[in-house]
């Protein structure tokens, strides 16, 4: 029997559903992270001691930096998921970009934006 070179339309539809669900959650998470960065987080420190205010502002800045990094990472994840949707439309989804063979369904269910098979990923190390 010949080796499969691409996933069937039914299989692609299953993966598309997985990706759309992950994309919806990822966008909500991204919006939440963005809102934590842009909100004015005044906790009423105007009338407290100057030392406390400096510490509070420092913690808020650190928190915004961390949220910014997480937001950037989340945006990159969203872009990878969107690219996976394009590959589904092109019917090239699930094909390893190194080996040209199909990436296992198990891997794609866990990492739906994967472009490398486990073997190709391990060979990168």
N, CA, C and O of each residue as an XYZ file, in Angstrom:
500
protein
N       0.833     -1.190      0.000
C       0.000      0.000      0.000
C       0.877      1.252      0.000
O       1.856      1.331      0.743
N       0.532      2.199     -0.811
C       1.327      3.426     -0.926
C       1.173      4.274      0.334
O       0.112      4.304      0.957
N       2.249      4.955      0.691
C       2.238      5.816      1.861
C       1.424      7.070      1.558
O       1.511      7.638      0.470
N       0.614      7.495      2.564
C      -0.190      8.703      2.374
C       0.718      9.922      2.244
O       1.705     10.056      2.968
N       0.375     10.796      1.324
C       1.179     12.005      1.143
C       0.501     13.239      1.717
O       1.140     14.278      1.878
N      -0.803     13.134      2.031
C      -1.487     14.247      2.668
C      -2.704     13.711      3.406
O      -3.170     12.600      3.157
N      -3.203     14.534      4.324
C      -4.391     14.143      5.071
C      -5.637     14.359      4.218
O      -5.669     15.244      3.364
N      -6.669     13.536      4.459
C      -7.928     13.643      3.716
C      -8.666     14.919      4.122
O      -8.345     15.538      5.137
N      -9.643     15.297      3.331
C     -10.435     16.488      3.642
C     -11.133     16.348      4.991
O     -11.265     17.328      5.725
N     -11.581     15.130      5.325
C     -12.237     14.898      6.620
C     -11.248     15.100      7.766
O     -11.580     15.710      8.782
N     -10.036     14.585      7.595
C      -9.006     14.759      8.618
C      -8.624     16.232      8.754
O      -8.434     16.732      9.863
N      -8.514     16.918      7.626
C      -8.196     18.351      7.663
C      -9.298     19.131      8.371
O      -9.014     20.090      9.089
N     -10.546     18.731      8.179
C     -11.666     19.398      8.846
C     -11.571     19.211     10.360
O     -11.874     20.126     11.126
N     -11.150     18.026     10.782
C     -10.972     17.764     12.225
C      -9.882     18.675     12.789
O     -10.060     19.281     13.846
N      -8.762     18.769     12.088
C      -7.666     19.624     12.553
C      -8.082     21.105     12.546
O      -7.704     21.870     13.433
N      -8.860     21.489     11.539
C      -9.313     22.873     11.453
C     -10.150     23.228     12.679
O     -10.020     24.322     13.229
N     -11.003     22.308     13.105
C     -11.833     22.529     14.296
C     -10.964     22.703     15.545
O     -11.211     23.583     16.370
N      -9.953     21.857     15.668
C      -9.022     21.957     16.805
C      -8.332     23.314     16.797
O      -8.232     23.974     17.831
N      -7.857     23.724     15.628
C      -7.132     24.997     15.504
C      -8.052     26.179     15.799
O      -7.658     27.107     16.505
N      -9.266     26.153     15.269
C     -10.201     27.254     15.507
C     -10.519     27.397     16.991
O     -10.630     28.515     17.495
N     -10.666     26.273     17.696
C     -10.916     26.330     19.143
C      -9.721     26.920     19.886
O      -9.883     27.760     20.771
N      -8.524     26.473     19.519
C      -7.316     27.006     20.157
C      -7.135     28.483     19.824
O      -6.695     29.264     20.667
N      -7.472     28.862     18.599
C      -7.339     30.248     18.163
C      -8.283     31.163     18.946
O      -7.902     32.264     19.342
N      -9.501     30.705     19.163
C     -10.461     31.496     19.928
C      -9.960     31.741     21.352
O     -10.025     32.861     21.859
N      -9.462     30.681     21.989
C      -8.935     30.819     23.351
C      -7.691     31.701     23.359
O      -7.529     32.539     24.246
N      -6.820     31.516     22.383
C      -5.578     32.292     22.323
C      -5.876     33.782     22.154
O      -5.215     34.622     22.765
N      -6.860     34.107     21.334
C      -7.219     35.517     21.136
C      -7.799     36.134     22.413
O      -7.520     37.291     22.730
N      -8.604     35.359     23.140
C      -9.148     35.852     24.414
C      -8.017     36.102     25.404
O      -7.993     37.123     26.090
N      -7.073     35.150     25.470
C      -5.925     35.310     26.364
C      -5.088     36.528     25.977
O      -4.622     37.273     26.839
N      -4.905     36.721     24.676
C      -4.130     37.861     24.190
C      -4.816     39.182     24.562
O      -4.166     40.122     25.019
N      -6.130     39.237     24.360
C      -6.877     40.449     24.724
C      -6.772     40.736     26.217
O      -6.647     41.889     26.627
N      -6.824     39.685     27.022
C      -6.696     39.845     28.471
C      -5.315     40.386     28.829
O      -5.194     41.290     29.655
N      -4.284     39.838     28.211
C      -2.922     40.318     28.476
C      -2.758     41.767     28.028
O      -2.150     42.577     28.728
N      -3.306     42.088     26.851
C      -3.218     43.469     26.361
C      -3.899     44.430     27.325
O      -3.392     45.523     27.576
N      -5.038     44.030     27.864
C      -5.772     44.919     28.766
C      -5.000     45.129     30.072
O      -5.096     46.200     30.671
N      -4.239     44.133     30.521
C      -3.465     44.325     31.753
C      -2.305     45.288     31.526
O      -1.832     45.932     32.462
N      -1.854     45.381     30.285
C      -0.750     46.292     29.980
C      -1.252     47.730     29.863
O      -0.596     48.660     30.334
N      -2.407     47.910     29.240
C      -2.873     49.250     28.929
C      -3.700     49.900     30.030
O      -3.909     51.113     30.002
N      -4.174     49.124     30.996
C      -4.977     49.725     32.070
C      -4.120     50.596     32.971
O      -2.959     50.286     33.237
N      -4.701     51.674     33.431
C      -4.038     52.515     34.417
C      -4.250     51.840     35.762
O      -5.356     51.847     36.301
N      -3.203     51.266     36.292
C      -3.342     50.485     37.511
C      -2.982     51.311     38.737
O      -2.061     50.957     39.473
N      -3.681     52.381     38.959
C      -3.491     53.175     40.158
C      -4.215     52.485     41.302
O      -5.428     52.283     41.248
N      -3.477     52.130     42.324
C      -4.061     51.432     43.463
C      -4.240     52.380     44.648
O      -4.236     51.947     45.800
N      -4.393     53.635     44.370
C      -4.608     54.575     45.459
C      -3.376     54.803     46.292
O      -3.480     54.928     47.512
N      -2.210     54.861     45.677
C      -0.973     55.050     46.443
C      -0.595     56.527     46.541
O       0.481     56.864     47.034
N      -1.481     57.404     46.071
C      -1.150     58.827     46.062
C      -0.920     59.379     47.468
O      -0.077     60.255     47.664
N      -1.668     58.869     48.443
C      -1.570     59.418     49.787
C      -0.722     58.561     50.720
O      -0.757     58.763     51.934
N       0.025     57.627     50.192
C       0.878     56.793     51.031
C       2.306     57.299     50.968
O       2.620     58.239     50.236
N       3.152     56.670     51.735
C       4.530     57.146     51.815
C       5.223     57.040     50.466
O       4.913     56.138     49.687
N       6.153     57.941     50.174
C       6.865     57.926     48.886
C       7.587     56.597     48.626
O       7.640     56.138     47.485
N       8.143     55.977     49.677
C       8.859     54.716     49.504
C       7.921     53.634     48.989
O       8.259     52.900     48.061
N       6.747     53.538     49.592
C       5.781     52.535     49.173
C       5.347     52.781     47.735
O       5.195     51.843     46.952
N       5.151     54.046     47.396
C       4.712     54.383     46.044
C       5.747     53.954     45.012
O       5.380     53.422     43.964
N       7.022     54.170     45.282
C       8.099     53.773     44.374
C       8.103     52.254     44.214
O       8.238     51.743     43.102
N       7.955     51.537     45.327
C       7.924     50.073     45.261
C       6.722     49.597     44.457
O       6.832     48.678     43.645
N       5.577     50.227     44.689
C       4.354     49.855     43.987
C       4.495     50.105     42.488
O       4.112     49.257     41.682
N       5.037     51.247     42.110
C       5.219     51.569     40.694
C       6.223     50.635     40.047
O       6.063     50.248     38.890
N       7.274     50.266     40.802
C       8.274     49.324     40.280
C       7.660     47.966     40.017
O       7.942     47.340     38.995
N       6.825     47.508     40.929
C       6.152     46.216     40.757
C       5.194     46.271     39.574
O       5.089     45.310     38.811
N       4.499     47.386     39.423
C       3.565     47.526     38.302
C       4.311     47.516     36.974
O       3.844     46.923     36.001
N       5.475     48.176     36.931
C       6.278     48.203     35.707
C       6.772     46.803     35.360
O       6.726     46.385     34.203
N       7.246     46.082     36.381
C       7.718     44.720     36.166
C       6.578     43.842     35.667
O       6.758     43.035     34.755
N       5.411     44.004     36.269
C       4.251     43.225     35.867
C       3.858     43.527     34.423
O       3.503     42.624     33.666
N       3.925     44.803     34.052
C       3.594     45.175     32.670
C       4.610     44.605     31.690
O       4.247     44.187     30.590
N       5.888     44.587     32.085
C       6.919     44.008     31.216
C       6.668     42.520     31.007
O       6.762     42.019     29.887
N       6.349     41.820     32.089
C       6.060     40.386     31.986
C       4.826     40.156     31.123
O       4.816     39.271     30.268
N       3.794     40.950     31.348
C       2.578     40.825     30.544
C       2.871     41.121     29.078
O       2.308     40.487     28.186
N       3.752     42.084     28.836
C       4.137     42.419     27.467
C       4.821     41.250     26.780
O       4.540     40.945     25.620
N       5.726     40.593     27.508
C       6.417     39.429     26.946
C       5.428     38.304     26.667
O       5.492     37.655     25.623
N       4.516     38.077     27.605
C       3.515     37.030     27.413
C       2.596     37.356     26.241
O       2.211     36.471     25.477
N       2.246     38.640     26.106
C       1.388     39.062     25.001
C       2.088     38.839     23.663
O       1.463     38.379     22.707
N       3.369     39.160     23.589
C       4.139     38.941     22.352
C       4.173     37.458     22.007
O       4.008     37.068     20.850
N       4.387     36.647     23.023
C       4.432     35.198     22.812
C       3.073     34.678     22.345
O       2.987     33.828     21.458
N       2.020     35.204     22.957
C       0.666     34.787     22.584
C       0.348     35.203     21.152
O      -0.277     34.444     20.410
N       0.773     36.403     20.759
C       0.554     36.882     19.395
C       1.271     35.981     18.386
O       0.728     35.675     17.325
N       2.477     35.564     18.720
C       3.237     34.663     17.847
C       2.497     33.324     17.707
O       2.439     32.758     16.616
N       1.934     32.822     18.812
C       1.168     31.578     18.798
C      -0.050     31.724     17.882
O      -0.358     30.822     17.104
N      -0.737     32.860     17.979
C      -1.898     33.141     17.130
C      -1.485     33.134     15.657
O      -2.183     32.569     14.815
N      -0.356     33.761     15.355
C       0.124     33.807     13.976
C       0.448     32.410     13.451
O       0.183     32.101     12.289
N       1.024     31.566     14.313
C       1.325     30.187     13.908
C       0.030     29.409     13.633
O      -0.047     28.640     12.675
N      -0.978     29.617     14.476
C      -2.265     28.939     14.265
C      -2.922     29.417     12.971
O      -3.480     28.617     12.221
N      -2.853     30.725     12.714
C      -3.426     31.269     11.474
C      -2.707     30.713     10.249
O      -3.335     30.426      9.230
N      -1.389     30.564     10.353
C      -0.616     29.983      9.249
C      -1.017     28.522      9.031
O      -1.051     28.046      7.896
N      -1.319     27.819     10.114
C      -1.768     26.426      9.996
C      -3.101     26.362      9.258
O      -3.329     25.446      8.467
N      -3.980     27.327      9.510
C      -5.259     27.368      8.784
C      -5.040     27.566      7.287
O      -5.754     26.986      6.468
N      -4.062     28.379      6.935
C      -3.727     28.594      5.518
C      -3.235     27.282      4.907
O      -3.593     26.941      3.779
N      -2.409     26.548      5.660
C      -1.910     25.263      5.154
C      -3.062     24.269      4.964
O      -3.039     23.452      4.044
N      -4.065     24.347      5.840
C      -5.236     23.475      5.671
C      -5.951     23.826      4.372
O      -6.320     22.937      3.605
N      -6.145     25.103      4.126
C      -6.811     25.540      2.889
C      -6.022     25.115      1.651
O      -6.600     24.770      0.620
N      -4.692     25.145      1.769
C      -3.825     24.745      0.652
C      -3.635     23.236      0.565
O      -3.003     22.730     -0.363
N      -4.187     22.530      1.540
C      -4.064     21.069      1.645
C      -2.613     20.614      1.813
O      -2.244     19.520      1.386
N      -1.805     21.456      2.434
C      -0.427     21.089      2.734
C      -0.224     20.900      4.235
O       0.895     20.667      4.692
N      -1.305     21.000      4.993
C      -1.230     20.880      6.453
C      -0.795     19.475      6.852
O      -1.232     18.482      6.271
N       0.073     19.414      7.854
C       0.484     18.132      8.406
C       1.647     17.484      7.681
O       2.033     16.360      8.002
N       2.208     18.182      6.706
C       3.357     17.651      5.981
C       4.619     18.288      6.552
O       4.743     19.512      6.589
N       5.544     17.460      6.991
C       6.788     17.940      7.594
C       7.582     18.737      6.564
O       7.787     18.286      5.437
N       8.024     19.923      6.964
C       8.761     20.777      6.018
C      10.193     20.302      5.802
O      10.869     20.778      4.890
N      10.664     19.371      6.626
C      12.020     18.827      6.444
C      12.007     17.520      5.664
O      12.771     17.344      4.715
N      11.126     16.599      6.076
C      11.136     15.255      5.488
C      10.121     15.082      4.365
O      10.261     14.187      3.532
N       9.093     15.940      4.339
C       8.043     15.804      3.343
C       7.034     14.717      3.666
O       6.116     14.461      2.887
N       7.206     14.075      4.822
C       6.285     13.018      5.247
C       5.221     13.602      6.167
O       5.354     14.719      6.669
N       4.169     12.828      6.375
C       3.098     13.299      7.247
C       3.543     13.329      8.711
O       4.195     12.404      9.195
N       3.182     14.396      9.391
C       3.395     14.510     10.832
C       2.293     13.680     11.484
O       1.154     13.686     11.017
N       2.622     12.973     12.553
C       1.636     12.090     13.177
C       0.430     12.879     13.691
O       0.548     14.020     14.136
N      -0.730     12.230     13.612
C      -1.963     12.866     14.084
C      -1.855     13.223     15.565
O      -2.345     14.266     15.998
N      -1.213     12.352     16.334
C      -1.075     12.599     17.773
C      -0.330     13.906     18.019
O      -0.728     14.706     18.866
N       0.746     14.117     17.277
C       1.528     15.355     17.439
C       0.686     16.565     17.038
O       0.690     17.585     17.727
N      -0.031     16.449     15.929
C      -0.827     17.585     15.452
C      -1.994     17.905     16.383
O      -2.410     19.060     16.475
N      -2.517     16.910     17.063
C      -3.600     17.178     18.024
C      -3.079     17.947     19.224
O      -3.794     18.767     19.800
N      -1.832     17.686     19.602
C      -1.231     18.377     20.750
C      -0.648     19.727     20.329
O      -0.823     20.730     21.021
N       0.045     19.740     19.192
C       0.687     20.959     18.674
C       0.153     21.176     17.255
O       0.830     20.845     16.282
N      -1.065     21.734     17.132
C      -1.698     21.805     15.814
C      -0.997     22.713     14.811
O      -1.297     22.660     13.618
N      -0.072     23.542     15.274
C       0.643     24.418     14.350
C       2.020     23.853     13.972
O       2.826     24.542     13.347
N       2.279     22.606     14.351
C       3.585     21.990     14.077
C       3.850     21.903     12.574
O       2.955     21.608     11.782
N       5.083     22.162     12.212
C       5.501     22.032     10.806
C       6.610     21.007     10.655
O       7.097     20.765      9.551
N       7.009     20.404     11.773
C       8.062     19.392     11.762
C       7.569     18.118     12.436
O       6.840     18.174     13.427
N       7.965     16.976     11.898
C       7.671     15.714     12.547
C       8.569     15.598     13.786
O       9.513     16.369     13.955
N       8.264     14.637     14.634
C       9.081     14.414     15.841
C      10.530     14.119     15.445
O      11.460     14.649     16.052
N      10.723     13.269     14.422
C      12.088     12.928     13.983
C      12.844     14.166     13.523
O      13.998     14.367     13.900
N      12.195     14.998     12.704
C      12.853     16.210     12.197
C      13.154     17.171     13.347
O      14.205     17.812     13.362
N      12.241     17.271     14.303
C      12.428     18.155     15.458
C      13.610     17.669     16.299
O      14.436     18.469     16.738
N      13.685     16.359     16.519
C      14.791     15.797     17.295
C      16.126     15.965     16.591
O      17.148     16.125     17.258
N      16.150     15.935     15.268
C      17.380     16.103     14.516
C      17.904     17.542     14.574
O      19.074     17.783     14.274
N      17.059     18.492     14.952
C      17.491     19.891     15.056
C      18.372     20.119     16.271
O      19.150     21.072     16.299
N      18.264     19.263     17.270
C      18.974     19.473     18.546
C      20.432     19.252     18.458
O      21.139     19.395     19.456
